[in-house]
Amino acid sequence: MWRVSVLAALMLIVAVGCSDDGSGGSGAACSTPGSTSECFSGAICTNLAGDGNQCLQMCVSQADCPANQNCNGIANTNLKSCQPG
């Protein structure tokens, strides 16, 4: 019985750790702005002034982003991501 409980707990940890918390992306560090290969599906490496490069949710328009974020361009690309307001 304890094995089932341990397995269930591990599955919950993985699910929570991999879920999008609505913040527009995981905020994981990345190397190349405009690249999607380092980020989870639907996110793109974004250069944030003072905060380095982070994986953030891709967007096309403001409607794609949470209320506290703006759909802004990524330097040297024609792509956009949901960035802190």
Order of alpha helices (4+ residues) and beta strands (2+ residues): alpha-beta-beta-beta-beta
